[in-house]
Each structure stands twice: as structure tokens, then as C-alpha cells.
Amino acid sequence: MAATLEREIKLRFDSAEAARTAVLAAGATPVRARRLQEDCLFDTADDLLRRRRSVLRVRMESGRSFLTFKGPVQSTIVKLRQELETIIGDGPLLVLILEELGFRVWFRYQKYREEFARDDVIVAVDETPVGVFVEIEGGDLGIAETAQALGRGPADYLLDSYRGLFVRHCEQRGVAPTDMLFDDA
């Protein structure tokens, strides 16, 4: 698979219902049902990937798994970074293989995701332990038009990762960040 450039923003919503209603009212159509995504971020013992502002992730959802590498975020109005992703046959086994190769899981997080399509963008409603977000991924124009259709503008764009949003959430509450997991996990 060729390298791609990921372009995305997140928008905060008060509830999953409010987000879903707004996304459908903006003309998006459902493409993937709500499901739990479980992500593990890996790094070396000396934090080489984090120092390079890169991510190595294993995502597991509904019997499917993906290995993803993301390069450093480039400064633009949207979050822009290189993304390499491939489907893998056995996520838990890949986690063990990476650990045997010297990588370690440094952060785990969960979210319920439901996906919609609108023109050239994918719109996801993400329910996380720290709030509900609509993530819009696609071309710059499609992202801007979809955000506008949702009643939002560039001042509302969140460019941070879910890890960054989680750390900020913990800091505001005076607690140390660990993993971003639902209470029943």
C-alpha cells in the first residue's frame, strides 16, 4: 500500500445523539455501524517514536485488526500527517510479536465509533471515556464544508490526538493519566 497523507479534525459534541443527529442533518449517510475500537500505541524502551512525534498503533475492532504507522503532524489548519496502514490477521498475536521484538505498549485507549460518508470525507462519531467527538477525515475542502454543515468553523477544530485530549482531561481533574479505557474494560 502506498503512503497516504491523513487530513482530519475533531469537533466536540455534548452527546452521541447530538453528534449523530447533526451528522445526518448535514447529509452524511451511514457506512459502518457502531463498534468498540481498542487501540494499543507502541514505542521502544528509549521512546524513539514519541521523540520523532510518530505513532505505531495496533487497532482491534469487531474481529478485524490493523497495524498503522503515523508520521509527525505537520502544521496546517487541519491535522496532516503521513499514514501507513495495513490489515493484519491476528491483532492480539501481533501485539505479542511486537513485544517480543522489544516494543512496549505505552498507551491503550478505547472508543465506540460509528462512520458516515459525506462527499469526499469520512465522518466518525466517536464516544470516548472523555467525551463525544466527531472526526472528519478527507480533503481540506470537504473537511471545511462538512464542519460548516455541522455549524462549526476553524476555531472549533481540535487537532490533538485522543491521547492529547485524554491528558488534558486528566490535568483539568488533577489526576495522573494512565490508559483511556471505559470503566467496564
C-alpha positions as CSV (number, residue, x, y, z in Angstrom):
1,M,0.0,0.0,0.0
2,A,1.3,3.5,-0.8
3,A,1.9,6.1,1.8
4,T,-1.0,8.5,2.2
5,L,-1.5,11.8,3.9
6,E,-4.1,11.8,6.6
7,R,-6.1,15.0,7.0
8,E,-8.5,15.3,9.8
9,I,-10.1,17.4,12.5
10,K,-12.2,16.6,15.6
11,L,-15.2,18.6,16.9
12,R,-16.5,18.2,20.4
13,F,-20.2,17.4,20.9
14,D,-22.3,17.2,24.0
15,S,-23.7,13.7,23.3
16,A,-23.6,10.9,20.8
17,E,-27.2,11.5,19.9
18,A,-26.5,15.2,19.3
19,A,-23.5,14.3,17.1
20,R,-25.4,11.6,15.2
21,T,-28.3,13.9,14.6
22,A,-26.0,16.7,13.3
23,V,-24.1,14.4,11.0
24,L,-27.2,13.0,9.4
25,A,-28.7,16.5,9.1
26,A,-25.5,17.6,7.3
27,G,-26.3,15.0,4.6
28,A,-24.0,12.2,5.6
29,T,-25.0,8.6,5.1
30,P,-24.1,5.7,7.4
31,V,-21.4,3.3,6.2
32,R,-20.2,1.4,9.3
33,A,-22.2,0.6,12.4
34,R,-21.2,1.5,16.0
35,R,-18.5,-0.8,17.3
36,L,-15.8,-0.8,20.0
37,Q,-12.3,0.0,18.9
38,E,-9.4,-0.9,21.1
39,D,-6.0,0.7,20.3
40,C,-2.5,0.0,21.6
41,L,0.3,2.5,21.0
42,F,3.8,1.1,20.9
43,D,7.2,2.5,21.4
44,T,10.8,1.5,22.1
45,A,12.3,1.5,25.6
46,D,14.0,4.8,24.7
47,D,10.8,6.4,23.3
48,L,12.2,6.7,19.8
49,L,8.8,7.0,18.2
50,R,7.5,9.6,20.6
51,R,10.7,11.6,20.2
52,R,10.1,11.5,16.5
53,R,6.4,12.5,17.1
54,S,5.4,9.3,15.4
55,V,2.9,6.6,16.3
56,L,2.9,2.8,15.9
57,R,-0.6,1.5,16.6
58,V,-2.4,-1.8,16.6
59,R,-6.2,-1.4,16.4
60,M,-8.6,-4.2,17.1
61,E,-12.4,-4.0,16.3
62,S,-15.1,-6.5,15.6
63,G,-12.7,-9.3,14.7
64,R,-10.6,-7.1,12.4
65,S,-7.2,-5.7,13.2
66,F,-5.0,-3.0,11.7
67,L,-1.3,-2.0,12.0
68,T,-0.8,1.7,11.5
69,F,2.3,3.9,11.4
70,K,1.7,7.7,11.6
71,G,4.5,10.2,11.0
72,P,4.9,13.6,12.7
73,V,2.0,16.1,12.5
74,Q,2.6,18.9,10.0
75,S,1.4,22.4,10.9
76,T,-1.7,23.3,8.9
77,I,-5.3,24.3,9.7
78,V,-6.1,20.6,9.8
79,K,-4.2,17.7,11.3
80,L,-1.9,16.5,8.5
81,R,0.5,13.5,8.7
82,Q,1.8,10.6,6.8
83,E,-0.2,7.4,7.4
84,L,0.7,3.8,6.5
85,E,-1.9,1.2,7.4
86,T,-2.5,-2.5,6.7
87,I,-5.0,-5.1,7.7
88,I,-3.5,-7.9,9.9
89,G,-4.9,-11.3,10.6
90,D,-4.5,-11.6,14.4
91,G,-4.2,-8.4,16.4
92,P,-3.5,-10.0,19.8
93,L,-0.8,-12.1,18.2
94,L,0.8,-9.1,16.6
95,V,0.8,-7.3,20.0
96,L,2.8,-10.3,21.4
97,I,5.2,-10.3,18.4
98,L,5.9,-6.5,18.8
99,E,6.5,-7.0,22.5
100,E,9.0,-9.9,21.7
101,L,10.7,-7.6,19.3
102,G,11.3,-5.1,22.1
103,F,8.4,-2.7,21.6
104,R,6.2,-2.0,24.6
105,V,2.6,-0.7,24.9
106,W,2.8,2.7,26.4
107,F,-0.9,3.8,26.0
108,R,-4.1,2.0,25.4
109,Y,-7.4,3.6,24.6
110,Q,-11.0,2.7,23.6
111,K,-13.8,4.4,21.8
112,Y,-17.1,3.4,20.2
113,R,-17.0,4.6,16.6
114,E,-19.8,4.9,14.0
115,E,-18.9,6.0,10.5
116,F,-20.7,8.1,7.9
117,A,-19.8,9.3,4.4
118,R,-20.4,12.8,3.1
119,D,-19.0,13.7,-0.3
120,D,-15.2,13.0,-0.2
121,V,-14.9,12.7,3.6
122,I,-15.5,10.1,6.3
123,V,-17.3,11.4,9.3
124,A,-17.0,9.4,12.5
125,V,-19.0,9.8,15.7
126,D,-16.6,8.7,18.5
127,E,-17.8,8.1,22.0
128,T,-14.7,8.1,24.3
129,P,-14.3,8.0,28.1
130,V,-13.5,11.7,27.9
131,G,-16.4,12.9,25.7
132,V,-18.0,12.6,22.3
133,F,-16.2,13.8,19.2
134,V,-17.0,14.0,15.5
135,E,-13.9,13.3,13.5
136,I,-13.8,14.4,9.9
137,E,-11.2,12.9,7.6
138,G,-10.7,13.7,3.9
139,G,-9.7,16.6,1.7
140,D,-9.2,20.1,3.1
141,L,-12.3,21.5,1.2
142,G,-14.5,18.5,2.2
143,I,-13.4,18.9,5.9
144,A,-14.2,22.6,5.9
145,E,-17.6,22.1,4.1
146,T,-18.6,19.3,6.4
147,A,-17.6,21.2,9.6
148,Q,-19.6,24.2,8.3
149,A,-22.6,22.0,7.6
150,L,-22.3,20.9,11.3
151,G,-22.4,24.5,12.3
152,R,-18.7,24.7,13.2
153,G,-15.6,26.6,11.9
154,P,-11.8,26.6,12.2
155,A,-12.0,28.0,15.8
156,D,-13.8,24.7,16.8
157,Y,-11.2,22.4,15.2
158,L,-9.4,20.1,17.6
159,L,-6.2,18.8,16.1
160,D,-5.0,16.9,19.1
161,S,-4.8,13.1,19.3
162,Y,-7.1,11.2,21.7
163,R,-4.1,10.7,23.9
164,G,-3.6,14.5,24.0
165,L,-7.3,15.1,24.7
166,F,-7.1,12.5,27.5
167,V,-4.0,14.0,29.1
168,R,-5.7,17.5,29.1
169,H,-8.8,15.9,30.6
170,C,-6.8,14.3,33.4
171,E,-4.8,17.6,34.1
172,Q,-8.1,19.5,34.5
173,R,-9.2,17.0,37.1
174,G,-5.9,16.8,38.9
175,V,-5.4,13.0,38.2
176,A,-2.4,11.3,36.6
177,P,-3.1,9.9,33.1
178,T,-3.0,6.2,32.6
179,D,-4.9,4.4,29.9
180,M,-8.1,5.8,28.4
181,L,-10.5,2.9,28.9
182,F,-14.2,2.6,29.7
183,D,-14.9,1.7,33.3
184,D,-16.1,-1.8,32.4
185,A,-12.9,-2.7,30.5
